[in-house]
Amino acid sequence: MVAIKIDCVFLIVIASILQLSKTQRRISAGHPVQTDKGYVVYLTKSSKSEKYYDFWICGGAIVSKVHIITSAACVEDVEFMYAVAGYKKYVPNHRIDEDQCTKEMKKKVIYTCVPKLYELDYARIEKWAYIDIAVVKVESEFDFNDSRYTKLCSYKPRTIQINYDPKYQEPNTDSIVFGWGHEEKWRRPEDANDYNQENLRYAPTLIHNKRECKESFTNIPQLMSVIDKYMICTLDKGNLNEEGKLIKTPTLADGCTPNMKLMANGEIACEEDEIFISDETRRSGKSDNILARILKTQQSRRQGICQNDHGGPLVTWVGAQEVLIGVASVFRVTGDSRCAGPYLYTSTQCNGIFLDCILNSSGDKTRRAICKKPPIERGFHTIEKHISWRNHPDGPAENELVMRPQRPIRPYG
């Protein structure tokens, strides 16, 4: 996963402390998932994978009995992957055969498809983020009625519909993003700690205006057209919970909230970031503006994605129905290695023809006329990889098992 380094400015004056709770410093803004999100999966590499990554994990969304949508970066340089469905718990890949759910229910990934123009170049974010979306296929169909998921895992998996309508990614649209990634810290190469979250979490967020979003990435001019053509941007905290119901965000006018406490010296405190407002500043009437700026900055930093949330689904509601509108792709990193917004997601709508042609091409039964056209006419080329597990230490994939006919047992003599 790639992030963009930025500088951060901290506002420090004197007297009262105002902070947000440490539990809000996550992709989920402190919200563990309580309901069944059966379409959310994670990809983890085989422990015997040739390429080594510490605590590698990517998110994804089930869109058919065999297909998952994720990011292209997740599938480009890790060949042998497992998909884990129906499980809230993150299991490190080196322990995948110690957990009963992941041991029995994981599925091998046997196929990946990415747009040909995608190029995993960590040194060039405009290449790395360009059409950062992929479709993967697992070795056998998910059984959405398999009772083992509720016994061994968390809940039964299910599919989510894909959004192809531009109106559901307009600015100020409420959405939520899911993932198991880091709280807020970008892990440095020399850091051997696992910062992934133990359980699936979510963050409510609002889709951000692209014009304003691009102002945060002006140091990368080539990224401007990528944002315009292929991406969704988010920044501020949203208004929906994981069930798609409206939630009320506390404000200073609401009085005390669970995240604030009164100190013995009369100061208000929450936890880490020390932001002081002096008595003189309060008397001058400027404190309200300062607090508004602080709250907006703090809120924005905590309503997005971080390291290892890549590929995680960005979801909104159409009536009572959840729909997939994007997959997590890009975030910024401050000088002290903290994840920050605006946050970028690859849009399903902006890549609709690619997704529809790949997903509907199985068996060629429902392929639309445009999908049959040559790449130059339909507007995209693809790179498809068929992954064989036959010679892998973990054994062949289910689709590679040869069913030999039974032979009658002959008596001796």
C-alpha positions as a Markdown table, in Angstrom:
| # | Residue | x | y | z |
|---|---|---|---|---|
| 1 | Met | 0.0 | 0.0 | 0.0 |
| 2 | Val | 1.2 | 3.4 | -0.9 |
| 3 | Ala | 0.7 | 6.7 | 1.0 |
| 4 | Ile | 1.7 | 10.3 | 0.4 |
| 5 | Lys | 3.9 | 12.1 | 2.9 |
| 6 | Ile | 2.7 | 15.5 | 4.0 |
| 7 | Asp | 3.6 | 18.0 | 6.7 |
| 8 | Cys | 1.2 | 18.6 | 9.6 |
| 9 | Val | 0.7 | 21.9 | 11.5 |
| 10 | Phe | -0.4 | 21.6 | 15.1 |
| 11 | Leu | -2.3 | 24.5 | 16.8 |
| 12 | Ile | -1.1 | 25.0 | 20.4 |
| 13 | Val | -2.3 | 27.9 | 22.7 |
| 14 | Ile | -2.5 | 27.9 | 26.5 |
| 15 | Ala | -5.1 | 26.6 | 29.1 |
| 16 | Ser | -7.9 | 24.0 | 28.2 |
| 17 | Ile | -7.3 | 20.7 | 26.6 |
| 18 | Leu | -9.7 | 19.4 | 23.9 |
| 19 | Gln | -9.2 | 16.1 | 22.3 |
| 20 | Leu | -10.9 | 13.1 | 20.8 |
| 21 | Ser | -10.9 | 9.7 | 22.4 |
| 22 | Lys | -8.2 | 7.2 | 21.4 |
| 23 | Thr | -10.9 | 4.8 | 20.5 |
| 24 | Gln | -11.7 | 7.2 | 17.6 |
| 25 | Arg | -8.3 | 6.8 | 16.1 |
| 26 | Arg | -9.2 | 4.0 | 13.7 |
| 27 | Ile | -10.7 | 3.4 | 10.3 |
| 28 | Ser | -13.9 | 2.8 | 12.2 |
| 29 | Ala | -13.8 | 5.9 | 14.3 |
| 30 | Gly | -14.1 | 3.6 | 17.3 |
| 31 | His | -17.0 | 1.6 | 15.9 |
| 32 | Pro | -16.6 | -2.2 | 15.9 |
| 33 | Val | -19.0 | -3.9 | 13.5 |
| 34 | Gln | -21.9 | -5.5 | 15.3 |
| 35 | Thr | -24.2 | -6.6 | 12.5 |
| 36 | Asp | -23.5 | -9.3 | 9.9 |
| 37 | Lys | -21.5 | -7.8 | 7.0 |
| 38 | Gly | -21.2 | -11.0 | 5.1 |
| 39 | Tyr | -20.0 | -9.4 | 1.9 |
| 40 | Val | -16.9 | -8.0 | 3.5 |
| 41 | Val | -13.8 | -10.3 | 3.2 |
| 42 | Tyr | -10.1 | -10.1 | 3.6 |
| 43 | Leu | -7.3 | -11.4 | 1.5 |
| 44 | Thr | -4.3 | -12.8 | 3.3 |
| 45 | Lys | -1.2 | -14.3 | 1.7 |
| 46 | Ser | -0.2 | -17.9 | 2.1 |
| 47 | Ser | 2.3 | -18.3 | 4.8 |
| 48 | Lys | 4.5 | -20.1 | 2.2 |
| 49 | Ser | 4.2 | -17.3 | -0.3 |
| 50 | Glu | 7.5 | -16.6 | -2.1 |
| 51 | Lys | 7.2 | -12.9 | -1.5 |
| 52 | Tyr | 7.3 | -11.9 | 2.1 |
| 53 | Tyr | 5.3 | -9.2 | 3.8 |
| 54 | Asp | 4.8 | -8.7 | 7.5 |
| 55 | Phe | 1.1 | -8.9 | 8.5 |
| 56 | Trp | -0.1 | -8.4 | 4.9 |
| 57 | Ile | -3.9 | -8.0 | 4.6 |
| 58 | Cys | -6.3 | -6.5 | 2.0 |
| 59 | Gly | -10.1 | -6.0 | 2.1 |
| 60 | Gly | -12.6 | -6.9 | -0.5 |
| 61 | Ala | -16.3 | -7.4 | -1.2 |
| 62 | Ile | -18.1 | -10.5 | -2.4 |
| 63 | Val | -20.1 | -9.7 | -5.6 |
| 64 | Ser | -21.0 | -13.3 | -6.8 |
| 65 | Lys | -20.7 | -16.8 | -5.6 |
| 66 | Val | -17.1 | -16.9 | -6.8 |
| 67 | His | -16.0 | -13.3 | -7.3 |
| 68 | Ile | -14.5 | -10.6 | -5.1 |
| 69 | Ile | -13.8 | -7.0 | -5.9 |
| 70 | Thr | -10.7 | -5.5 | -4.4 |
| 71 | Ser | -7.9 | -3.2 | -5.4 |
| 72 | Ala | -5.4 | -3.9 | -8.1 |
| 73 | Ala | -2.5 | -3.2 | -5.7 |
| 74 | Cys | -3.6 | -6.1 | -3.6 |
| 75 | Val | -3.2 | -8.7 | -6.3 |
| 76 | Glu | -0.2 | -7.5 | -8.3 |
| 77 | Asp | 2.7 | -8.6 | -6.1 |
| 78 | Val | 1.3 | -11.4 | -3.9 |
| 79 | Glu | 0.5 | -14.4 | -6.0 |
| 80 | Phe | -0.8 | -17.0 | -3.6 |
| 81 | Met | -3.7 | -15.6 | -1.5 |
| 82 | Tyr | -6.6 | -16.9 | 0.5 |
| 83 | Ala | -9.9 | -15.2 | 0.8 |
| 84 | Val | -11.5 | -15.3 | 4.3 |
| 85 | Ala | -15.3 | -14.7 | 4.4 |
| 86 | Gly | -17.9 | -14.6 | 7.1 |
| 87 | Tyr | -15.4 | -13.7 | 9.8 |
| 88 | Lys | -15.0 | -10.5 | 11.8 |
| 89 | Lys | -11.7 | -11.6 | 13.3 |
| 90 | Tyr | -8.3 | -10.9 | 11.7 |
| 91 | Val | -6.0 | -13.9 | 11.8 |
| 92 | Pro | -2.3 | -13.3 | 10.8 |
| 93 | Asn | -1.3 | -15.5 | 7.9 |
| 94 | His | 1.2 | -17.5 | 9.9 |
| 95 | Arg | -1.6 | -18.6 | 12.2 |
| 96 | Ile | -4.2 | -19.2 | 9.6 |
| 97 | Asp | -4.2 | -23.0 | 10.2 |
| 98 | Glu | -4.4 | -22.6 | 13.9 |
| 99 | Asp | -7.8 | -20.8 | 13.8 |
| 100 | Gln | -10.8 | -23.2 | 13.2 |
| 101 | Cys | -12.6 | -20.7 | 10.9 |
| 102 | Thr | -9.7 | -19.8 | 8.7 |
| 103 | Lys | -8.4 | -23.3 | 8.7 |
| 104 | Glu | -11.6 | -24.9 | 7.4 |
| 105 | Met | -13.3 | -22.0 | 5.5 |
| 106 | Lys | -10.6 | -20.1 | 3.7 |
| 107 | Lys | -10.6 | -20.3 | -0.1 |
| 108 | Lys | -7.7 | -20.1 | -2.5 |
| 109 | Val | -7.7 | -17.3 | -5.0 |
| 110 | Ile | -7.2 | -18.9 | -8.5 |
| 111 | Tyr | -7.8 | -15.9 | -10.9 |
| 112 | Thr | -7.1 | -12.2 | -10.9 |
| 113 | Cys | -8.0 | -9.6 | -13.4 |
| 114 | Val | -6.8 | -6.0 | -13.5 |
| 115 | Pro | -7.0 | -3.2 | -16.1 |
| 116 | Lys | -3.9 | -3.4 | -18.3 |
| 117 | Leu | -3.1 | 0.3 | -17.7 |
| 118 | Tyr | -2.6 | -0.3 | -14.0 |
| 119 | Glu | 1.0 | -0.3 | -13.0 |
| 120 | Leu | 2.2 | -1.0 | -9.5 |
| 121 | Asp | 5.0 | 1.5 | -9.2 |
| 122 | Tyr | 5.5 | 2.5 | -5.5 |
| 123 | Ala | 7.6 | 5.4 | -6.5 |
| 124 | Arg | 4.9 | 7.0 | -8.7 |
| 125 | Ile | 1.6 | 7.4 | -6.9 |
| 126 | Glu | -0.2 | 8.5 | -10.1 |
| 127 | Lys | 0.7 | 5.1 | -11.7 |
| 128 | Trp | 0.0 | 3.1 | -8.5 |
| 129 | Ala | -3.5 | 4.7 | -8.1 |
| 130 | Tyr | -4.5 | 4.6 | -11.8 |
| 131 | Ile | -7.5 | 2.3 | -12.1 |
| 132 | Asp | -6.7 | 0.6 | -8.8 |
| 133 | Ile | -9.4 | -2.0 | -9.0 |
| 134 | Ala | -9.4 | -5.8 | -9.5 |
| 135 | Val | -11.7 | -8.8 | -9.7 |
| 136 | Val | -10.5 | -12.1 | -8.1 |
| 137 | Lys | -12.1 | -15.5 | -8.3 |
| 138 | Val | -11.9 | -18.2 | -5.6 |
| 139 | Glu | -11.5 | -22.0 | -6.1 |
| 140 | Ser | -15.1 | -22.9 | -5.5 |
| 141 | Glu | -18.4 | -21.2 | -4.8 |
| 142 | Phe | -19.2 | -19.7 | -1.5 |
| 143 | Asp | -22.0 | -21.6 | 0.1 |
| 144 | Phe | -24.2 | -18.8 | 1.6 |
| 145 | Asn | -26.2 | -21.4 | 3.6 |
| 146 | Asp | -23.3 | -23.3 | 5.1 |
| 147 | Ser | -24.0 | -23.5 | 8.9 |
| 148 | Arg | -20.3 | -24.0 | 9.6 |
| 149 | Tyr | -19.8 | -20.2 | 9.1 |
| 150 | Thr | -22.0 | -19.5 | 12.1 |
| 151 | Lys | -20.4 | -22.2 | 14.2 |
| 152 | Leu | -16.7 | -21.6 | 13.3 |
| 153 | Cys | -16.7 | -18.0 | 12.1 |
| 154 | Ser | -19.0 | -15.0 | 12.7 |
| 155 | Tyr | -21.8 | -15.1 | 10.2 |
| 156 | Lys | -22.7 | -16.5 | 6.8 |
| 157 | Pro | -21.2 | -14.7 | 3.8 |
| 158 | Arg | -23.4 | -13.0 | 1.1 |
| 159 | Thr | -23.0 | -10.8 | -1.9 |
| 160 | Ile | -23.4 | -7.0 | -2.2 |
| 161 | Gln | -24.7 | -5.2 | -5.3 |
| 162 | Ile | -22.4 | -3.1 | -7.4 |
| 163 | Asn | -23.2 | 0.6 | -8.0 |
| 164 | Tyr | -23.1 | 1.8 | -11.6 |
| 165 | Asp | -25.1 | 5.0 | -11.0 |
| 166 | Pro | -23.1 | 8.3 | -10.7 |
| 167 | Lys | -25.7 | 9.9 | -8.4 |
| 168 | Tyr | -24.7 | 7.6 | -5.5 |
| 169 | Gln | -21.1 | 9.1 | -5.4 |
| 170 | Glu | -22.1 | 12.7 | -5.4 |
| 171 | Pro | -20.5 | 15.1 | -2.8 |
| 172 | Asn | -22.0 | 14.9 | 0.7 |
| 173 | Thr | -23.4 | 11.4 | 0.0 |
| 174 | Asp | -23.2 | 9.4 | 3.3 |
| 175 | Ser | -21.1 | 6.2 | 3.1 |
| 176 | Ile | -19.1 | 3.9 | 5.3 |
| 177 | Val | -15.9 | 2.0 | 4.8 |
| 178 | Phe | -14.8 | -1.3 | 6.3 |
| 179 | Gly | -11.4 | -2.7 | 7.2 |
| 180 | Trp | -9.0 | -4.4 | 9.6 |
| 181 | Gly | -6.1 | -2.0 | 9.0 |
| 182 | His | -4.1 | 0.2 | 11.3 |
| 183 | Glu | -5.6 | 2.6 | 13.9 |
| 184 | Glu | -3.9 | 5.7 | 12.4 |
| 185 | Lys | -0.2 | 4.8 | 12.1 |
| 186 | Trp | 1.8 | 4.1 | 9.0 |
| 187 | Arg | 4.2 | 1.3 | 10.0 |
| 188 | Arg | 7.8 | 2.1 | 9.1 |
| 189 | Pro | 9.9 | -0.6 | 7.4 |
| 190 | Glu | 12.0 | -1.2 | 10.5 |
| 191 | Asp | 8.9 | -1.6 | 12.8 |
| 192 | Ala | 8.1 | -5.3 | 13.5 |
| 193 | Asn | 4.8 | -4.7 | 15.2 |
| 194 | Asp | 1.4 | -5.8 | 13.9 |
| 195 | Tyr | -1.0 | -2.8 | 14.0 |
| 196 | Asn | -3.9 | -4.5 | 12.2 |
| 197 | Gln | -7.2 | -4.4 | 14.1 |
| 198 | Glu | -8.3 | -7.7 | 15.7 |
| 199 | Asn | -11.9 | -7.3 | 14.6 |
| 200 | Leu | -13.6 | -5.7 | 11.6 |
| 201 | Arg | -14.4 | -2.0 | 12.1 |
| 202 | Tyr | -16.1 | 0.7 | 10.1 |
| 203 | Ala | -16.0 | 4.5 | 9.6 |
| 204 | Pro | -18.9 | 6.7 | 8.6 |
| 205 | Thr | -17.8 | 9.3 | 6.1 |
| 206 | Leu | -19.0 | 11.8 | 3.6 |
| 207 | Ile | -18.1 | 11.9 | -0.1 |
| 208 | His | -16.0 | 15.0 | -0.6 |
| 209 | Asn | -16.0 | 17.5 | -3.5 |
| 210 | Lys | -13.4 | 16.5 | -6.0 |
| 211 | Arg | -12.3 | 20.1 | -6.7 |
| 212 | Glu | -11.5 | 20.7 | -3.0 |
| 213 | Cys | -10.1 | 17.2 | -2.7 |
| 214 | Lys | -7.5 | 17.8 | -5.4 |
| 215 | Glu | -6.2 | 20.9 | -3.6 |
| 216 | Ser | -4.6 | 18.4 | -1.1 |
| 217 | Phe | -2.7 | 16.6 | -3.9 |
| 218 | Thr | -1.4 | 19.6 | -5.9 |
| 219 | Asn | 2.2 | 18.3 | -5.4 |
| 220 | Ile | 1.3 | 15.4 | -7.7 |
| 221 | Pro | -0.1 | 17.0 | -10.8 |
| 222 | Gln | -0.5 | 13.7 | -12.7 |
| 223 | Leu | -2.9 | 12.5 | -10.0 |
| 224 | Met | -5.5 | 15.2 | -10.8 |
| 225 | Ser | -6.9 | 13.4 | -13.9 |
| 226 | Val | -6.9 | 10.1 | -12.0 |
| 227 | Ile | -9.1 | 11.6 | -9.3 |
| 228 | Asp | -11.4 | 13.1 | -11.9 |
| 229 | Lys | -11.8 | 10.0 | -14.0 |
| 230 | Tyr | -11.6 | 7.1 | -11.6 |
| 231 | Met | -11.9 | 8.0 | -8.0 |
| 232 | Ile | -14.2 | 8.9 | -5.1 |
| 233 | Cys | -12.8 | 11.2 | -2.4 |
| 234 | Thr | -13.9 | 11.3 | 1.3 |
| 235 | Leu | -12.9 | 13.5 | 4.2 |
| 236 | Asp | -15.4 | 14.4 | 6.9 |
| 237 | Lys | -17.4 | 12.2 | 9.3 |
| 238 | Gly | -20.6 | 10.8 | 8.0 |
| 239 | Asn | -24.1 | 10.5 | 9.5 |
| 240 | Leu | -24.9 | 6.8 | 9.1 |
| 241 | Asn | -24.2 | 3.8 | 11.3 |
| 242 | Glu | -23.5 | 0.3 | 10.0 |
| 243 | Glu | -27.2 | -0.3 | 9.5 |
| 244 | Gly | -27.6 | 2.7 | 7.3 |
| 245 | Lys | -29.5 | 4.6 | 9.9 |
| 246 | Leu | -28.9 | 8.3 | 10.8 |
| 247 | Ile | -26.7 | 9.0 | 13.8 |
| 248 | Lys | -26.4 | 12.2 | 15.7 |
| 249 | Thr | -22.9 | 13.5 | 16.1 |
| 250 | Pro | -22.4 | 15.4 | 19.4 |
| 251 | Thr | -21.3 | 19.0 | 19.2 |
| 252 | Leu | -20.1 | 21.4 | 21.9 |
| 253 | Ala | -23.7 | 22.7 | 22.1 |
| 254 | Asp | -24.7 | 19.3 | 23.3 |
| 255 | Gly | -22.8 | 19.7 | 26.5 |
| 256 | Cys | -20.6 | 16.8 | 27.9 |
| 257 | Thr | -20.1 | 13.8 | 25.8 |
| 258 | Pro | -18.6 | 10.3 | 26.8 |
| 259 | Asn | -15.4 | 11.3 | 25.1 |
| 260 | Met | -14.7 | 14.3 | 27.3 |
| 261 | Lys | -13.9 | 14.6 | 31.0 |
| 262 | Leu | -13.5 | 17.5 | 33.5 |
| 263 | Met | -10.0 | 17.7 | 35.0 |
| 264 | Ala | -9.3 | 18.7 | 38.6 |
| 265 | Asn | -8.1 | 22.1 | 37.4 |
| 266 | Gly | -11.3 | 22.8 | 35.5 |
| 267 | Glu | -9.9 | 21.8 | 32.1 |
| 268 | Ile | -11.8 | 19.6 | 29.6 |
| 269 | Ala | -9.7 | 16.7 | 28.4 |
| 270 | Cys | -10.1 | 13.6 | 26.2 |
| 271 | Glu | -6.8 | 12.0 | 25.4 |
| 272 | Glu | -3.7 | 12.5 | 23.3 |
| 273 | Asp | -3.5 | 15.6 | 21.1 |
| 274 | Glu | -2.8 | 18.6 | 23.4 |
| 275 | Ile | -4.6 | 21.6 | 22.1 |
| 276 | Phe | -4.8 | 24.5 | 24.5 |
| 277 | Ile | -7.1 | 27.5 | 24.5 |
| 278 | Ser | -6.1 | 30.4 | 26.8 |
| 279 | Asp | -8.5 | 32.4 | 29.0 |
| 280 | Glu | -7.4 | 35.5 | 27.0 |
| 281 | Thr | -8.3 | 33.8 | 23.8 |
| 282 | Arg | -11.7 | 32.7 | 25.1 |
| 283 | Arg | -12.5 | 36.3 | 26.3 |
| 284 | Ser | -11.6 | 37.6 | 22.9 |
| 285 | Gly | -14.3 | 35.5 | 21.4 |
| 286 | Lys | -11.9 | 33.8 | 19.0 |
| 287 | Ser | -12.1 | 30.4 | 20.8 |
| 288 | Asp | -15.2 | 29.3 | 18.9 |
| 289 | Asn | -13.4 | 29.7 | 15.5 |
| 290 | Ile | -10.3 | 27.9 | 16.9 |
| 291 | Leu | -12.4 | 25.0 | 18.2 |
| 292 | Ala | -14.3 | 24.7 | 15.0 |
| 293 | Arg | -11.0 | 24.4 | 13.1 |
| 294 | Ile | -9.7 | 21.9 | 15.6 |
| 295 | Leu | -12.8 | 19.7 | 15.5 |
| 296 | Lys | -12.9 | 19.7 | 11.7 |
| 297 | Thr | -9.2 | 18.8 | 11.5 |
| 298 | Gln | -9.5 | 16.1 | 14.1 |
| 299 | Gln | -12.7 | 14.7 | 12.7 |
| 300 | Ser | -11.4 | 14.6 | 9.1 |
| 301 | Arg | -8.2 | 12.7 | 10.2 |
| 302 | Arg | -10.2 | 9.9 | 11.8 |
| 303 | Gln | -12.9 | 9.2 | 9.2 |
| 304 | Gly | -11.0 | 7.3 | 6.6 |
| 305 | Ile | -8.5 | 4.6 | 5.8 |
| 306 | Cys | -5.0 | 3.7 | 6.9 |
| 307 | Gln | -2.4 | 1.1 | 6.2 |
| 308 | Asn | -3.7 | -2.4 | 5.3 |
| 309 | Asp | -7.3 | -1.1 | 4.7 |
| 310 | His | -6.5 | -1.2 | 1.0 |
| 311 | Gly | -9.2 | -2.8 | -1.1 |
| 312 | Gly | -11.8 | -2.4 | 1.7 |
| 313 | Pro | -15.4 | -1.7 | 0.5 |
| 314 | Leu | -16.8 | 1.8 | 0.5 |
| 315 | Val | -20.6 | 1.3 | 0.8 |
| 316 | Thr | -23.7 | 3.5 | 0.7 |
| 317 | Trp | -27.5 | 2.7 | 0.8 |
| 318 | Val | -30.1 | 2.8 | -1.9 |
| 319 | Gly | -33.2 | 2.6 | 0.2 |
| 320 | Ala | -32.7 | -0.3 | 2.6 |
| 321 | Gln | -30.1 | -1.9 | 0.2 |
| 322 | Glu | -26.4 | -1.7 | 0.7 |
| 323 | Val | -24.4 | -1.1 | -2.5 |
| 324 | Leu | -20.7 | -1.1 | -3.2 |
| 325 | Ile | -19.5 | 2.3 | -4.6 |
| 326 | Gly | -15.7 | 2.0 | -4.3 |
| 327 | Val | -12.6 | 0.2 | -2.9 |
| 328 | Ala | -10.0 | 1.8 | -0.6 |
| 329 | Ser | -6.9 | 3.0 | -2.5 |
| 330 | Val | -5.0 | 6.1 | -1.3 |
| 331 | Phe | -4.4 | 8.1 | 1.8 |
| 332 | Arg | -1.8 | 10.6 | 3.0 |
| 333 | Val | 0.8 | 10.2 | 5.7 |
| 334 | Thr | 1.9 | 13.0 | 8.0 |
| 335 | Gly | 5.5 | 13.7 | 9.0 |
| 336 | Asp | 5.0 | 11.7 | 12.1 |
| 337 | Ser | 3.7 | 8.7 | 10.2 |
| 338 | Arg | 0.0 | 9.2 | 10.8 |
| 339 | Cys | -2.7 | 8.4 | 8.2 |
| 340 | Ala | -4.6 | 11.5 | 7.1 |
| 341 | Gly | -7.2 | 12.6 | 4.6 |
| 342 | Pro | -8.5 | 13.3 | 2.1 |
| 343 | Tyr | -8.9 | 9.6 | 1.3 |
| 344 | Leu | -9.3 | 8.2 | -2.2 |
| 345 | Tyr | -11.3 | 5.2 | -3.4 |
| 346 | Thr | -11.5 | 3.6 | -6.8 |
| 347 | Ser | -15.1 | 4.0 | -8.0 |
| 348 | Thr | -17.2 | 1.1 | -9.2 |
| 349 | Gln | -19.3 | 3.4 | -11.4 |
| 350 | Cys | -16.3 | 5.0 | -13.1 |
| 351 | Asn | -15.0 | 1.5 | -13.9 |
| 352 | Gly | -18.4 | 0.0 | -14.6 |
| 353 | Ile | -17.7 | -1.4 | -18.1 |
| 354 | Phe | -14.6 | -3.2 | -16.9 |
| 355 | Leu | -16.4 | -4.7 | -13.9 |
| 356 | Asp | -19.6 | -5.6 | -15.9 |
| 357 | Cys | -17.7 | -7.3 | -18.7 |
| 358 | Ile | -15.4 | -9.3 | -16.4 |
| 359 | Leu | -18.2 | -10.4 | -14.0 |
| 360 | Asn | -20.7 | -11.2 | -16.7 |
| 361 | Ser | -18.3 | -12.9 | -19.1 |
| 362 | Ser | -18.4 | -16.2 | -17.2 |
| 363 | Gly | -19.9 | -18.7 | -19.5 |
| 364 | Asp | -20.6 | -15.9 | -22.1 |
| 365 | Lys | -24.3 | -16.1 | -21.2 |
| 366 | Thr | -25.0 | -12.5 | -20.3 |
| 367 | Arg | -22.1 | -10.7 | -21.9 |
| 368 | Arg | -23.2 | -7.4 | -23.3 |
| 369 | Ala | -22.4 | -6.4 | -26.9 |
| 370 | Ile | -19.9 | -3.9 | -25.8 |
| 371 | Cys | -17.9 | -6.5 | -23.9 |
| 372 | Lys | -17.5 | -8.5 | -27.1 |
| 373 | Lys | -15.8 | -5.6 | -28.9 |
| 374 | Pro | -12.0 | -5.5 | -29.2 |
| 375 | Pro | -10.2 | -3.6 | -26.3 |
| 376 | Ile | -9.6 | -0.5 | -28.4 |
| 377 | Glu | -13.3 | -0.1 | -29.0 |
| 378 | Arg | -14.6 | -1.0 | -25.5 |
| 379 | Gly | -12.1 | 1.3 | -23.9 |
| 380 | Phe | -9.9 | -1.0 | -21.8 |
| 381 | His | -7.5 | -3.9 | -21.9 |
| 382 | Thr | -7.2 | -6.4 | -19.1 |
| 383 | Ile | -4.5 | -8.6 | -17.7 |
| 384 | Glu | -5.8 | -11.9 | -16.5 |
| 385 | Lys | -3.8 | -14.3 | -14.4 |
| 386 | His | -4.8 | -17.9 | -13.7 |
| 387 | Ile | -3.1 | -19.1 | -10.6 |
| 388 | Ser | -2.2 | -22.8 | -10.2 |
| 389 | Trp | -1.7 | -24.3 | -6.8 |
| 390 | Arg | -0.8 | -27.7 | -8.0 |
| 391 | Asn | 2.9 | -27.5 | -7.0 |
| 392 | His | 2.3 | -25.2 | -4.0 |
| 393 | Pro | 3.2 | -26.5 | -0.6 |
| 394 | Asp | -0.4 | -25.8 | 0.6 |
| 395 | Gly | -1.7 | -28.3 | -2.0 |
| 396 | Pro | -3.8 | -27.9 | -5.2 |
| 397 | Ala | -6.9 | -25.7 | -5.4 |
| 398 | Glu | -10.3 | -27.4 | -5.3 |
| 399 | Asn | -10.8 | -26.8 | -9.0 |
| 400 | Glu | -7.6 | -28.6 | -9.7 |
| 401 | Leu | -8.5 | -31.8 | -7.9 |
| 402 | Val | -9.0 | -34.7 | -10.4 |
| 403 | Met | -12.0 | -36.9 | -9.7 |
| 404 | Arg | -10.9 | -40.4 | -10.7 |
| 405 | Pro | -13.6 | -43.0 | -11.5 |
| 406 | Gln | -14.0 | -45.7 | -8.9 |
| 407 | Arg | -12.6 | -49.2 | -9.9 |
| 408 | Pro | -14.2 | -52.3 | -8.4 |
| 409 | Ile | -12.0 | -54.1 | -5.8 |
| 410 | Arg | -11.0 | -57.6 | -7.2 |
| 411 | Pro | -10.5 | -60.4 | -4.8 |
| 412 | Tyr | -7.1 | -62.0 | -4.6 |
| 413 | Gly | -6.5 | -65.2 | -6.4 |
